[in-house]
Amino acid sequence: MTNNNHIEERDDRDVKIFSGEAEDAEAAEDSEYVKLIHEKKGSRNIRRAMQLGASLVLTTERSMKDLNVGVFSLPEDLDPMLLQRSMLMVFSMIIGLEQYVPSKALVGTALNVFYDTLKKENPKLYDDMSATGSFTFYYMAYRRDGDPKLRVAQAFAMLCGDENNDDLIQAGEAIYHRYRHLVREYVNEIGFEPEDGRKE
């Protein structure tokens, strides 16, 4: 199940978070988000969303060694691109949360726990998310017309230094597909209860 309108509502905010910008409109949105959280405080879905956010951080730790093997592997001269592969992995997970978690409040809860846990467990990766600026390019590519997977993969290739490199594009598509759908598998396993106003 997807909610593209929801993705459009969050993506600009997420880009600004990692570029250090803050606006009054975002503060108002945060207030509404906090209100939603308090209304659902203590619910099983909130606890499940918190569990999901923390679990994804553990997945990033386990997945680092997998980002240069099998379908994700690149020629030796491109091996230094591990940083960009890790950025795309995290971005793909965030898109997965926005698409498959059943409400705005629960997405916000999962993302907050994800970011907080990542900052504690892997501060370098957390800092890299801000320092590289990769998320801005990925969100721009994601919103463009055409196949999102291909557009994001082309952005990955561009960030790696060669937007026309087929090896990079294929690796980018594989990473985006794998980690976005991994979130869907986690969501299915957790078993969120239906949220009011969410289309199945």
C-alpha positions as CSV (number, residue, x, y, z in Angstrom):
1,M,0.0,0.0,0.0
2,T,1.3,3.4,-0.9
3,N,0.6,7.0,-0.1
4,N,2.3,9.3,-2.6
5,N,0.6,12.4,-1.3
6,H,2.1,11.7,2.1
7,I,5.6,11.3,0.5
8,E,5.2,14.7,-1.2
9,E,4.2,16.2,2.2
10,R,7.4,15.0,3.9
11,D,10.1,15.0,1.4
12,D,10.8,18.7,1.3
13,R,10.9,18.8,5.1
14,D,13.4,15.9,5.2
15,V,15.7,17.6,2.7
16,K,15.6,20.8,4.8
17,I,16.4,18.9,8.0
18,F,19.6,17.6,6.5
19,S,20.5,21.0,5.0
20,G,20.1,22.8,8.3
21,E,17.2,25.0,7.3
22,A,14.2,25.7,9.5
23,E,11.0,27.6,8.8
24,D,7.9,28.6,10.6
25,A,5.7,26.4,8.4
26,E,7.8,23.4,9.5
27,A,7.3,24.3,13.2
28,A,3.6,24.4,12.7
29,E,3.8,21.0,11.0
30,D,5.8,19.7,13.9
31,S,3.2,20.9,16.3
32,E,0.5,19.0,14.4
33,Y,2.7,15.9,14.3
34,V,3.3,16.1,18.1
35,K,-0.5,16.4,18.6
36,L,-1.0,13.3,16.5
37,I,1.6,11.4,18.6
38,H,-0.1,12.4,21.9
39,E,-3.5,11.3,20.6
40,K,-2.1,7.9,19.9
41,K,0.4,7.8,22.9
42,G,0.8,4.3,24.2
43,S,-1.0,2.6,21.3
44,R,0.4,-0.7,20.0
45,N,1.0,0.9,16.7
46,I,3.2,3.6,18.2
47,R,5.3,0.9,19.9
48,R,5.5,-1.1,16.7
49,A,6.7,2.0,14.8
50,M,9.4,2.6,17.4
51,Q,10.5,-1.0,17.1
52,L,10.6,-0.6,13.3
53,G,12.7,2.5,13.5
54,A,15.2,0.9,15.8
55,S,15.3,-2.4,13.8
56,L,16.2,-0.6,10.6
57,V,19.3,0.9,12.2
58,L,20.4,-2.6,13.1
59,T,19.8,-3.6,9.5
60,T,22.0,-0.8,8.3
61,E,24.8,-2.2,10.5
62,R,24.4,-5.7,9.2
63,S,24.0,-4.5,5.6
64,M,27.2,-2.5,5.3
65,K,29.3,-5.5,4.5
66,D,26.7,-6.6,1.9
67,L,27.0,-3.3,-0.1
68,N,30.0,-4.5,-2.1
69,V,29.1,-8.1,-2.9
70,G,26.9,-9.9,-5.4
71,V,24.5,-7.7,-7.3
72,F,25.8,-4.6,-5.5
73,S,29.4,-5.1,-6.3
74,L,31.3,-2.6,-8.5
75,P,34.6,-2.8,-10.3
76,E,37.7,-2.2,-8.1
77,D,38.1,1.3,-9.5
78,L,34.7,2.2,-8.2
79,D,35.1,0.6,-4.8
80,P,35.5,4.0,-3.0
81,M,31.8,4.6,-3.7
82,L,30.8,2.7,-0.6
83,L,29.7,6.0,1.1
84,Q,27.2,6.7,-1.7
85,R,25.9,3.2,-1.5
86,S,25.3,3.6,2.2
87,M,23.5,6.9,1.6
88,L,21.2,5.3,-1.0
89,M,20.5,2.4,1.4
90,V,19.3,4.8,4.1
91,F,17.3,6.9,1.6
92,S,15.6,3.8,0.2
93,M,14.6,2.8,3.8
94,I,13.1,6.2,4.4
95,I,11.1,6.0,1.2
96,G,10.0,2.5,2.3
97,L,8.8,3.9,5.6
98,E,6.9,6.7,3.9
99,Q,5.2,4.3,1.5
100,Y,4.4,1.3,3.7
101,V,3.8,2.5,7.2
102,P,0.1,3.2,7.6
103,S,-0.1,6.8,8.9
104,K,1.7,10.1,9.1
105,A,2.1,9.9,12.8
106,L,3.5,6.4,12.7
107,V,5.9,7.3,9.9
108,G,7.1,10.3,12.0
109,T,7.6,8.0,15.0
110,A,9.6,5.4,13.1
111,L,11.7,8.1,11.5
112,N,12.5,9.9,14.8
113,V,13.5,6.6,16.4
114,F,15.5,5.7,13.4
115,Y,17.4,9.0,13.3
116,D,17.9,9.0,17.1
117,T,19.2,5.5,17.2
118,L,21.4,6.0,14.1
119,K,23.0,9.0,15.7
120,K,23.8,7.0,18.8
121,E,24.9,3.8,17.2
122,N,26.5,5.0,14.0
123,P,27.3,8.8,14.4
124,K,29.6,8.7,11.3
125,L,26.8,7.5,9.0
126,Y,24.4,10.0,10.6
127,D,26.8,12.9,10.1
128,D,27.5,11.7,6.5
129,M,23.8,12.1,5.7
130,S,24.0,15.8,6.4
131,A,27.5,16.4,5.0
132,T,27.1,14.8,1.6
133,G,23.9,16.5,0.6
134,S,22.9,13.3,-1.2
135,F,19.4,13.2,0.0
136,T,18.6,16.5,-1.8
137,F,19.5,14.9,-5.1
138,Y,17.7,11.7,-4.3
139,Y,14.5,13.5,-3.4
140,M,14.7,15.6,-6.6
141,A,15.1,12.5,-8.7
142,Y,12.4,10.6,-6.8
143,R,9.8,13.4,-7.6
144,R,10.7,13.7,-11.3
145,D,8.5,12.1,-14.0
146,G,9.4,8.5,-15.0
147,D,10.4,5.4,-13.2
148,P,11.5,6.4,-9.6
149,K,13.9,3.5,-9.3
150,L,15.7,4.5,-12.5
151,R,15.7,8.2,-11.6
152,V,17.1,7.5,-8.2
153,A,19.7,5.1,-9.7
154,Q,20.8,7.7,-12.1
155,A,21.2,10.2,-9.3
156,F,23.3,7.6,-7.5
157,A,25.5,7.2,-10.6
158,M,25.8,11.0,-10.8
159,L,26.8,11.3,-7.1
160,C,29.4,8.6,-7.7
161,G,30.9,10.7,-10.6
162,D,29.5,9.1,-13.7
163,E,25.8,9.4,-14.4
164,N,26.0,7.3,-17.6
165,N,27.9,4.4,-16.1
166,D,25.7,1.3,-16.5
167,D,27.4,-0.6,-13.6
168,L,26.6,2.3,-11.2
169,I,23.0,2.6,-12.4
170,Q,22.4,-1.1,-12.1
171,A,23.9,-1.1,-8.6
172,G,21.8,1.9,-7.7
173,E,18.6,0.2,-8.9
174,A,19.5,-3.0,-6.9
175,I,20.1,-1.1,-3.7
176,Y,17.0,1.0,-4.0
177,H,14.8,-2.0,-4.8
178,R,16.2,-4.2,-2.0
179,Y,16.1,-1.8,0.9
180,R,12.7,-0.2,0.0
181,H,11.1,-3.6,-0.2
182,L,13.0,-4.8,3.0
183,V,11.0,-2.1,4.8
184,R,7.8,-3.5,3.4
185,E,8.7,-7.0,4.6
186,Y,9.4,-5.5,8.1
187,V,6.1,-3.7,8.1
188,N,4.2,-6.8,7.1
189,E,5.9,-8.8,9.9
190,I,5.2,-6.2,12.5
191,G,1.5,-6.1,11.6
192,F,0.3,-2.6,12.1
193,E,-3.4,-2.2,12.9
194,P,-5.4,-0.1,10.3
195,E,-5.3,3.6,11.0
196,D,-8.3,5.9,10.4
197,G,-8.2,7.7,7.2
198,R,-5.6,5.5,5.6
199,K,-6.4,3.9,2.3
200,E,-5.4,0.3,2.1
